[in-house]
Amino acid sequence: MKTKSRTLYAGPSGNVRVIGYRRSALDFSDAYHFFLKLTWAQFFLLLSVIFVLVNLLFALIYWVLPGSVANSSDQNFLSLFFFSVETLATVGYGEMSPAGLTGHLVAAVEILFGLFGVALVTGMVYGRFSKPQARVLFSEKLVVTDFEGRRCLMLRVANERHNKIIEPHASISLVRIETTKEGNTFFRLHDLPLIRSNNPVFVLTWTLIHRIDESSPLHGWTRERLIEAGARVTVSLTGHDETISDSVFVLNEYVAEAVYFGYRFVDVVSADPSDTRIIDLTKFHDVVPDSGNAV
């Protein structure tokens, strides 16, 4: 086992690293999770690299064992590579075929390796396709503005699929650096209660509102204080997707610089002369000052 450092997340002033976690360089126990985290481009690129490397390895074995492949062009390495590709995929042979006990043993091992590989790749591809995902758009900014006569923190979310997410639940948390009376510094998590954290159904847009009163962790705080405290705002949303009949979960995180005091969101809801409601997502992230002291 080897001690390593790992980047957990990008903080306001750079990457945050954890030193001392233990993980073996040959630990494949969480390989499935690793492959699920990759993007589709990274996933197929990595599979292609593994495919080429495995065939190069078996081609090298055939190459160092003269006579193991019948009708090979004087042990031409490129021919042996494509022979390995055919063997690994179990597609049958052309002119070349295993020769002798050694050749048949190597081919048998490669075929077994190919069968296991196909099963594993099929499982990973199915896992990636079957993983429930919601397409929820979060506003790029949070605003602190007056709403119904009270100071509030607000952000917007939109359902980009325009289907129904049943019984969605949203929550907002504030993480900031605090110092105790004993002089110890640590990250403290504060819940930011929402005026409405649940909805019967989430179809188009939803504005999440936290009232900043005397009990709010944001009471008396400014944008500069939040930045100085390394504050981050985490937003989570869970619900049941009607289309795929499964639960979905999305998470977004904001740094303190994304909080705009004295600004409000541009309205994205309007109606045409026929009373058809229009949602203009091109203005979804736009904010404008609502007072002369915008920060």
ChimeraX attribute file (.defattr): number of C-alpha atoms within 10 A of each C-alpha:
attribute: neighborCount
match mode: 1-to-1
recipient: residues
	/A:1	9
	/A:2	9
	/A:3	11
	/A:4	14
	/A:5	13
	/A:6	12
	/A:7	10
	/A:8	10
	/A:9	10
	/A:10	11
	/A:11	13
	/A:12	17
	/A:13	8
	/A:14	8
	/A:15	11
	/A:16	14
	/A:17	14
	/A:18	10
	/A:19	11
	/A:20	11
	/A:21	10
	/A:22	11
	/A:23	12
	/A:24	10
	/A:25	10
	/A:26	7
	/A:27	9
	/A:28	9
	/A:29	8
	/A:30	8
	/A:31	10
	/A:32	13
	/A:33	10
	/A:34	11
	/A:35	19
	/A:36	16
	/A:37	12
	/A:38	13
	/A:39	11
	/A:40	13
	/A:41	9
	/A:42	12
	/A:43	17
	/A:44	13
	/A:45	12
	/A:46	14
	/A:47	14
	/A:48	12
	/A:49	10
	/A:50	12
	/A:51	15
	/A:52	13
	/A:53	12
	/A:54	19
	/A:55	21
	/A:56	19
	/A:57	13
	/A:58	22
	/A:59	23
	/A:60	15
	/A:61	16
	/A:62	24
	/A:63	21
	/A:64	11
	/A:65	14
	/A:66	15
	/A:67	17
	/A:68	23
	/A:69	22
	/A:70	16
	/A:71	14
	/A:72	20
	/A:73	12
	/A:74	11
	/A:75	19
	/A:76	11
	/A:77	16
	/A:78	14
	/A:79	16
	/A:80	23
	/A:81	21
	/A:82	14
	/A:83	25
	/A:84	24
	/A:85	21
	/A:86	17
	/A:87	25
	/A:88	25
	/A:89	15
	/A:90	15
	/A:91	9
	/A:92	11
	/A:93	11
	/A:94	9
	/A:95	8
	/A:96	15
	/A:97	19
	/A:98	22
	/A:99	16
	/A:100	12
	/A:101	10
	/A:102	16
	/A:103	19
	/A:104	15
	/A:105	14
	/A:106	18
	/A:107	24
	/A:108	15
	/A:109	13
	/A:110	21
	/A:111	18
	/A:112	14
	/A:113	15
	/A:114	19
	/A:115	13
	/A:116	12
	/A:117	15
	/A:118	13
	/A:119	10
	/A:120	13
	/A:121	13
	/A:122	12
	/A:123	13
	/A:124	17
	/A:125	15
	/A:126	11
	/A:127	14
	/A:128	17
	/A:129	11
	/A:130	10
	/A:131	10
	/A:132	14
	/A:133	14
	/A:134	18
	/A:135	13
	/A:136	19
	/A:137	18
	/A:138	22
	/A:139	21
	/A:140	17
	/A:141	20
	/A:142	26
	/A:143	23
	/A:144	26
	/A:145	24
	/A:146	18
	/A:147	13
	/A:148	7
	/A:149	7
	/A:150	11
	/A:151	17
	/A:152	22
	/A:153	23
	/A:154	23
	/A:155	21
	/A:156	19
	/A:157	19
	/A:158	20
	/A:159	18
	/A:160	14
	/A:161	13
	/A:162	13
	/A:163	14
	/A:164	18
	/A:165	25
	/A:166	19
	/A:167	14
	/A:168	20
	/A:169	18
	/A:170	19
	/A:171	19
	/A:172	21
	/A:173	16
	/A:174	21
	/A:175	19
	/A:176	18
	/A:177	15
	/A:178	16
	/A:179	12
	/A:180	8
	/A:181	7
	/A:182	6
	/A:183	8
	/A:184	8
	/A:185	11
	/A:186	11
	/A:187	14
	/A:188	12
	/A:189	17
	/A:190	15
	/A:191	14
	/A:192	22
	/A:193	18
	/A:194	17
	/A:195	11
	/A:196	13
	/A:197	15
	/A:198	18
	/A:199	14
	/A:200	11
	/A:201	17
	/A:202	22
	/A:203	14
	/A:204	17
	/A:205	20
	/A:206	14
	/A:207	14
	/A:208	22
	/A:209	22
	/A:210	22
	/A:211	22
	/A:212	21
	/A:213	13
	/A:214	9
	/A:215	9
	/A:216	16
	/A:217	16
	/A:218	18
	/A:219	12
	/A:220	10
	/A:221	11
	/A:222	16
	/A:223	17
	/A:224	12
	/A:225	12
	/A:226	20
	/A:227	18
	/A:228	13
	/A:229	17
	/A:230	19
	/A:231	24
	/A:232	23
	/A:233	21
	/A:234	18
	/A:235	19
	/A:236	14
	/A:237	19
	/A:238	19
	/A:239	23
	/A:240	20
	/A:241	22
	/A:242	13
	/A:243	9
	/A:244	11
	/A:245	11
	/A:246	13
	/A:247	16
	/A:248	18
	/A:249	18
	/A:250	16
	/A:251	14
	/A:252	15
	/A:253	16
	/A:254	17
	/A:255	19
	/A:256	25
	/A:257	16
	/A:258	17
	/A:259	24
	/A:260	22
	/A:261	20
	/A:262	19
	/A:263	22
	/A:264	23
	/A:265	23
	/A:266	13
	/A:267	13
	/A:268	15
	/A:269	13
	/A:270	11
	/A:271	10
	/A:272	8
	/A:273	6
	/A:274	6
	/A:275	8
	/A:276	9
	/A:277	11
	/A:278	11
	/A:279	16
	/A:280	11
	/A:281	16
	/A:282	8
	/A:283	14
	/A:284	22
	/A:285	18
	/A:286	16
	/A:287	19
	/A:288	13
	/A:289	17
	/A:290	15
	/A:291	13
	/A:292	8
	/A:293	9
	/A:294	14
	/A:295	14
